[in-house]
Amino acid sequence: MLAKEVIEKYENYCPPELSMEGDVVGLQIGTLNKDIKKVMVTLDVRENTVAEAIANEVDLIITKHAPIFKGIKDLVSSPQRDILLDLVKHDIAVYVSHTNIDIIPDGLNDWFCEILGIENTEPLSLTTDQGGIGRIGDIPEQTLEDFAMKVKDSFALDSVRMVRYDGQNPRVSRVAICGGSGQSFYQEALAKGAQVYVTGDIYYHTAQEMITDGLYAIDPGHHIEVLFISEIAKRLKQWKLEEKWEVDVLESQSSTNPFSHR
């Protein structure tokens, strides 16, 4: 079957035009006009995921994070450039699904809400007539620390960062969440009544500003978006049955989380 048949089905579910302005989405490397036998889903395209794809004779990678996000001036061999060169050498196409999978209904932020028991949700920040980035909703009232431990356990993390000053442990029931780096939306979380905001990559000074403005936060890291792999693979396998595709769907087993805590 052709790679474009898989991507046409995917884009019916997750349209690229719903992505945020300036985002990198869609086909980034290779061609969709080729026969494929194996598709691999990954969060990131790094040296270990490329090696995994080559070893498994993968023809198409579907990733959340683009391997090319900034402009490049050359393709001279180097540790960073070899990631791209190896993909081209082995004729592996790369398709990117970034903020569009965050925005759509039944997308990444809705899956996060399901895992954490956040109900009565709505988009945190409207980006299109059809939805928006992040979610805000309600949880049973509990302490900030208890909810932080739920986040930690639900995503099997070794730790979470809590944005609060020592001794602060308020009861919370209104929660905003945005996968990836969502600190820029914290004022919208406040405006919609959030008491705690779950998002990754929170800067030091932004964290202080959040507390001063009356918003607590939990930073579980960017890598909780790894949920993308299993959920997208599940949908591809279902479409394979429905459409009678002759293609194998693989979930990347390579760890691309650059952080650990001891």
C-alpha positions in Angstrom: 0.0 0.0 0.0 1.0 3.6 -0.4 2.2 5.8 2.4 -0.3 8.5 1.4 -3.2 6.1 2.1 -2.2 6.0 5.8 -1.7 9.7 6.0 -5.0 10.5 4.3 -6.8 8.5 6.9 -4.7 10.1 9.7 -5.4 13.6 8.4 -9.2 13.0 8.4 -8.8 12.4 12.1 -6.2 15.0 12.8 -6.3 17.8 10.1 -2.9 19.6 9.7 -4.8 22.9 9.2 -5.9 22.9 12.8 -2.2 23.3 14.0 -1.2 26.6 15.5 0.2 29.4 13.3 3.9 28.9 12.4 3.9 25.3 13.6 5.8 22.5 11.7 3.4 19.7 10.7 3.0 17.3 7.8 5.5 15.5 5.6 9.0 16.6 6.4 11.3 14.0 4.9 10.8 11.7 1.9 7.7 11.0 -0.1 4.3 9.6 0.5 4.1 8.2 -3.0 5.8 5.0 -2.2 4.8 1.5 -1.1 5.3 0.8 2.6 5.2 -2.3 4.8 6.0 -0.8 8.2 5.0 2.3 10.0 6.6 3.4 13.3 5.1 5.8 15.8 7.4 7.9 18.0 7.5 11.0 20.1 10.9 12.2 18.9 13.2 11.5 16.0 16.6 11.2 17.5 19.7 9.0 16.7 18.3 6.0 18.7 14.8 6.1 17.1 16.4 6.4 13.6 18.7 3.4 14.4 15.6 1.5 15.6 13.7 2.4 12.4 16.6 1.2 10.3 16.9 -2.1 12.2 13.2 -2.8 11.8 13.1 -1.8 8.1 10.6 0.9 8.8 9.3 2.8 5.7 7.3 5.7 7.4 7.7 7.4 10.8 4.8 9.3 12.3 6.2 11.6 15.0 4.9 14.4 17.3 8.1 16.4 17.4 9.7 17.5 14.1 13.3 16.5 13.4 13.7 19.8 11.6 12.3 22.7 13.6 14.8 25.4 12.9 16.2 26.4 9.5 19.3 24.4 8.5 22.0 25.7 6.2 23.7 22.5 5.1 23.6 18.7 5.3 27.3 18.2 6.0 27.8 15.1 8.2 27.8 15.8 12.0 26.0 14.1 15.0 22.9 16.3 14.5 22.8 16.2 10.7 23.5 12.4 10.6 20.0 11.9 12.0 18.5 13.4 8.8 21.1 11.9 6.5 20.4 8.4 7.8 16.7 8.8 7.2 17.3 9.9 3.6 19.9 7.1 3.0 17.4 4.5 4.1 14.4 6.1 2.3 12.4 6.5 5.6 9.6 9.1 5.2 8.9 11.3 8.3 5.4 12.8 8.9 4.9 15.3 11.8 1.8 15.8 13.8 2.5 18.5 16.4 0.0 21.0 17.8 -2.9 19.7 15.7 -2.9 16.5 17.9 -3.0 18.7 21.0 -6.0 20.7 19.6 -8.4 18.2 18.1 -11.1 16.5 20.2 -10.0 13.0 21.2 -6.4 14.2 21.0 -3.5 14.4 23.4 -4.9 16.9 25.9 -8.2 15.0 26.1 -6.2 11.7 26.8 -4.4 13.5 29.6 -7.7 14.6 31.1 -9.0 11.0 31.0 -6.0 9.7 32.8 -6.2 12.3 35.5 -9.9 12.3 36.0 -10.5 15.9 34.8 -14.1 16.3 33.8 -16.4 18.9 32.3 -13.6 20.1 30.1 -13.3 22.9 27.6 -10.3 24.2 25.6 -7.9 26.3 27.6 -7.1 28.7 24.7 -9.2 28.8 21.6 -7.1 28.6 18.4 -9.8 27.7 15.8 -13.6 27.5 15.5 -13.2 23.8 16.1 -11.2 23.8 19.3 -8.2 25.0 21.1 -4.9 24.1 22.8 -5.0 22.7 26.4 -8.0 21.9 28.5 -9.5 23.1 31.7 -12.0 21.2 33.9 -12.9 19.9 37.3 -11.6 17.3 39.7 -12.8 16.2 43.1 -11.5 18.7 45.7 -8.2 17.5 47.1 -4.9 19.0 48.3 -2.4 20.3 45.8 0.1 17.7 47.1 -2.4 14.8 46.6 -3.1 15.9 43.1 0.6 16.2 42.3 1.1 12.6 43.5 -1.7 11.6 41.2 0.1 13.2 38.3 3.3 11.5 39.2 1.7 8.1 39.6 -0.5 8.4 36.5 2.4 9.1 34.2 4.9 6.7 36.0 7.3 9.6 36.7 10.3 9.6 39.0 9.3 13.1 40.2 7.2 16.2 39.5 8.1 19.9 40.1 5.5 21.8 42.2 5.1 25.5 41.7 4.4 26.9 45.2 6.3 28.3 48.1 7.2 26.1 51.0 4.3 25.2 53.2 1.6 26.0 50.6 -0.8 23.1 50.1 -4.2 24.5 49.2 -7.2 22.4 48.3 -7.9 22.5 44.5 -10.7 21.4 42.3 -10.3 23.5 39.1 -7.4 22.3 36.9 -5.9 23.4 33.6 -3.6 21.2 31.6 -1.5 21.6 28.5 1.0 19.0 27.2 4.5 20.1 26.2 5.6 23.7 27.0 2.4 25.5 27.9 3.5 28.2 30.4 2.5 31.0 27.9 -1.1 30.1 28.5 -1.1 30.5 32.2 -3.0 33.8 32.2 -5.8 32.1 30.3 -5.8 29.4 32.9 -6.2 32.0 35.6 -9.0 33.8 33.7 -11.0 30.6 33.4 -10.7 30.0 37.2 -7.9 27.4 37.3 -6.4 26.9 40.7 -3.6 24.6 39.5 -2.0 24.3 36.0 -0.3 21.1 34.8 2.3 21.8 32.0 6.0 21.2 31.3 9.1 23.3 31.0 8.1 26.1 33.4 10.7 28.8 33.8 11.9 30.0 37.2 10.6 33.6 36.9 7.4 32.5 35.3 6.8 30.1 38.2 7.2 33.0 40.6 4.8 35.1 38.6 2.3 32.3 38.7 2.4 32.1 42.4 2.1 35.9 42.8 -1.0 35.9 40.5 -2.6 33.2 42.6 -2.0 30.1 40.4 -0.2 27.0 41.5 1.3 24.6 39.0 2.7 21.1 38.6 5.4 20.5 36.0 5.6 16.8 35.0 8.0 17.5 32.2 7.6 17.6 28.5 8.0 13.9 28.0 4.5 12.9 29.3 3.6 13.5 25.6 5.0 10.0 25.0 1.4 8.9 25.4 1.2 9.9 21.7 3.0 6.7 20.7 0.5 4.1 22.2 -2.6 6.1 21.4 -1.7 6.8 17.8 -0.5 3.2 17.2 -3.9 2.0 18.6 -5.8 4.1 16.1 -3.5 3.0 13.2 -4.1 -0.7 14.1 -7.8 -0.1 14.2 -7.8 1.6 10.8 -5.6 -1.3 9.5 -8.4 -3.7 10.4 -11.2 -1.5 9.0 -9.4 -0.7 5.7 -7.6 -4.1 5.4 -4.2 -2.4 5.2 -1.2 -4.6 4.6 1.1 -2.8 6.9 2.7 -3.4 10.3 2.4 -0.8 13.0 5.3 -0.5 15.4 5.5 1.5 18.6 9.0 3.0 19.2 10.7 1.4 22.1 13.5 3.9 22.3 13.7 6.3 25.2 14.1 9.9 24.2 13.5 11.6 27.6 16.7 13.5 28.2 16.0 14.0 31.9 16.1 11.7 34.9 16.2 12.4 38.7 18.0 10.7 41.5 
